[in-house]
Amino acid sequence: MASKQLTSEEQTSLLNTLKERFEKNTNRHEGIVWDDVQTKIATNQNKMWSLNEMEKTGGEPDVIGFDEQTGEFIFFDCSAESPKERRSICYDHEALEKRKEHKPKNSAINMAKEMGIELLTESQYRELQKLGKFDSKTSSWVQTPEEIRKLGGATFCDFRYNTVFLYHNGADSYYAVRGFRGSLRI
């Protein structure tokens, strides 16, 4: 297993990328100061590693809020389309194991766990869409209610016709244009 520590060069590069994105998209985090975010990231190496994984897989993570109760900054994947390196995957490990042939390389739940992040919920996905237009050509798996998952299904969202749509599919399905978006609290 790879180390969850970034080199000082990787840390600097990630922080510069995040700062640039933060400054370009101030509408996503009004009232939040970059220096506060950077301090929080720099003091949590595991979360910095997770942010780097989000970045490496095409998620373009950005701060979208601050939780007053926990004192945590909230990051979402803010790439225009579902992160490129997280597509063509089924929903979870059970679905991956169920496929007998043409198995995808991984599942959304497995990848998120490996990265130390959570899949967006449907409500978080809708919150994200208030900050811009995302997934106008792709779709993203979202956390699926247990009652749906027990029956073999899973849910995903996309943005078409100026509307967020929630759909269902078999959890073992996968498509080149479907990935997942994650969230991380620091």
Wavefront OBJ file of the C-alpha trace (Angstrom):
o trace
v 0.000 0.000 0.000
v 1.254 3.465 -0.893
v 2.300 5.872 1.824
v -0.307 8.372 2.918
v 2.377 11.023 3.270
v 3.131 13.564 0.580
v 6.622 14.835 -0.071
v 7.214 18.523 0.647
v 7.182 19.169 -3.127
v 3.827 17.382 -3.490
v 2.427 19.346 -0.537
v 3.549 22.660 -2.019
v 2.173 21.778 -5.436
v -1.190 20.678 -4.006
v -1.551 23.751 -1.795
v -0.708 26.039 -4.732
v -3.293 24.299 -6.936
v -5.957 24.468 -4.212
v -5.211 28.129 -3.472
v -5.451 29.073 -7.155
v -8.796 27.248 -7.478
v -10.030 28.813 -4.229
v -9.212 32.325 -5.493
v -10.795 31.696 -8.929
v -14.096 30.449 -7.456
v -14.897 32.765 -4.554
v -18.646 32.230 -5.063
v -18.218 28.707 -3.673
v -16.946 29.837 -0.272
v -17.916 33.410 0.563
v -16.602 34.562 3.918
v -13.915 31.869 4.113
v -10.255 32.932 4.217
v -7.648 30.854 2.383
v -5.028 31.143 5.145
v -7.446 29.445 7.580
v -8.063 26.634 5.100
v -4.360 26.168 4.380
v -3.530 26.002 8.094
v -6.163 23.307 8.620
v -4.924 21.270 5.631
v -1.264 21.587 6.596
v -1.921 20.243 10.092
v -3.691 17.118 8.884
v -1.417 14.974 6.701
v -3.951 12.163 6.128
v -6.575 14.615 4.890
v -3.970 16.365 2.733
v -3.204 12.978 1.183
v -6.938 12.453 0.522
v -7.197 15.892 -1.113
v -4.237 14.971 -3.297
v -5.990 11.744 -4.322
v -9.089 13.771 -5.220
v -6.886 16.052 -7.320
v -4.907 13.219 -8.982
v -8.102 11.494 -10.128
v -9.504 14.658 -11.720
v -11.888 15.818 -9.003
v -10.660 19.411 -8.703
v -11.574 19.637 -4.987
v -12.579 23.026 -3.613
v -13.940 24.389 -0.352
v -17.731 24.703 -0.517
v -18.509 25.442 3.120
v -17.586 25.541 6.779
v -19.316 23.584 9.540
v -19.601 25.938 12.521
v -20.374 23.093 14.928
v -17.371 20.923 14.086
v -14.974 23.636 12.902
v -14.377 21.721 9.663
v -13.985 23.009 6.126
v -16.008 21.020 3.590
v -14.478 20.098 0.228
v -16.411 18.712 -2.749
v -15.139 17.556 -6.127
v -15.861 20.551 -8.370
v -14.672 19.299 -11.769
v -17.074 20.254 -14.557
v -17.691 16.584 -15.357
v -17.491 13.466 -13.204
v -13.794 12.944 -12.332
v -12.092 11.305 -15.295
v -10.027 8.746 -13.375
v -13.084 7.576 -11.420
v -15.359 6.535 -14.281
v -16.375 3.132 -15.681
v -16.909 1.719 -12.203
v -19.855 0.007 -10.576
v -21.396 1.148 -7.272
v -19.875 -1.035 -4.525
v -17.784 -4.119 -3.813
v -20.795 -6.430 -3.664
v -21.819 -5.304 -7.151
v -18.248 -5.735 -8.407
v -18.135 -9.308 -7.084
v -21.544 -10.065 -8.616
v -20.318 -9.429 -12.163
v -19.160 -12.644 -13.758
v -17.646 -11.123 -16.902
v -16.603 -7.695 -18.131
v -15.893 -6.588 -14.575
v -15.031 -2.923 -14.137
v -11.658 -2.149 -12.547
v -13.207 -1.005 -9.257
v -16.288 0.388 -7.535
v -17.196 3.878 -6.348
v -17.480 2.852 -2.692
v -14.133 0.994 -2.754
v -12.333 3.894 -4.425
v -13.809 6.472 -2.053
v -12.785 4.389 0.947
v -9.253 3.940 -0.431
v -9.043 7.716 -0.952
v -10.403 8.530 2.516
v -13.439 10.412 1.175
v -17.224 9.929 1.055
v -19.512 9.781 -1.971
v -21.788 12.796 -2.174
v -25.330 12.268 -0.976
v -28.203 13.328 -3.210
v -28.702 16.487 -1.119
v -24.976 17.330 -1.288
v -25.105 16.826 -5.059
v -28.010 19.265 -5.279
v -26.067 21.707 -3.074
v -23.088 21.437 -5.441
v -25.286 22.278 -8.427
v -26.161 25.629 -6.804
v -22.489 26.579 -7.200
v -22.275 25.955 -10.957
v -23.235 23.483 -13.640
v -21.685 20.064 -13.128
v -22.190 16.752 -14.965
v -23.875 18.167 -18.057
v -22.308 15.329 -20.105
v -21.527 12.769 -17.393
v -23.228 11.359 -14.305
v -22.085 10.556 -10.770
v -22.996 7.767 -8.367
v -24.394 9.142 -5.084
v -24.885 7.441 -1.726
v -27.740 5.004 -2.174
v -30.432 4.409 0.461
v -30.031 0.965 2.044
v -33.538 -0.145 1.026
v -32.695 0.435 -2.656
v -29.275 -1.184 -2.360
v -30.746 -4.314 -0.698
v -32.850 -4.811 -3.826
v -29.800 -4.597 -6.109
v -30.101 -0.984 -7.176
v -27.983 2.128 -6.791
v -28.603 5.811 -7.493
v -26.795 8.426 -9.538
v -27.365 12.044 -10.541
v -26.647 14.355 -13.442
v -27.581 17.833 -14.648
v -29.640 18.211 -17.821
v -32.176 20.800 -19.000
v -31.221 23.089 -16.075
v -32.400 20.369 -13.698
v -30.736 17.866 -11.359
v -31.990 14.370 -12.104
v -31.778 11.406 -9.729
v -31.849 8.022 -11.443
v -31.420 4.357 -10.580
v -29.524 1.504 -12.146
v -28.362 -1.939 -11.158
v -25.469 -1.434 -8.738
v -23.298 -3.649 -10.945
v -23.745 -1.450 -14.022
v -20.970 0.822 -15.212
v -20.574 3.321 -18.016
v -17.707 5.328 -19.475
v -19.474 8.565 -18.514
v -20.413 7.618 -14.943
v -18.063 8.118 -12.034
v -18.472 9.584 -8.577
v -17.904 12.827 -6.728
v -16.597 12.913 -3.207
v -16.634 15.066 -0.122
v -13.995 15.550 2.536
v -14.144 17.399 5.847
v -10.994 18.922 7.293
l 1 2 3 4 5 6 7 8 9 10 11 12 13 14 15 16 17 18 19 20 21 22 23 24 25 26 27 28 29 30 31 32 33 34 35 36 37 38 39 40 41 42 43 44 45 46 47 48 49 50 51 52 53 54 55 56 57 58 59 60 61 62 63 64 65 66 67 68 69 70 71 72 73 74 75 76 77 78 79 80 81 82 83 84 85 86 87 88 89 90 91 92 93 94 95 96 97 98 99 100 101 102 103 104 105 106 107 108 109 110 111 112 113 114 115 116 117 118 119 120 121 122 123 124 125 126 127 128 129 130 131 132 133 134 135 136 137 138 139 140 141 142 143 144 145 146 147 148 149 150 151 152 153 154 155 156 157 158 159 160 161 162 163 164 165 166 167 168 169 170 171 172 173 174 175 176 177 178 179 180 181 182 183 184 185 186
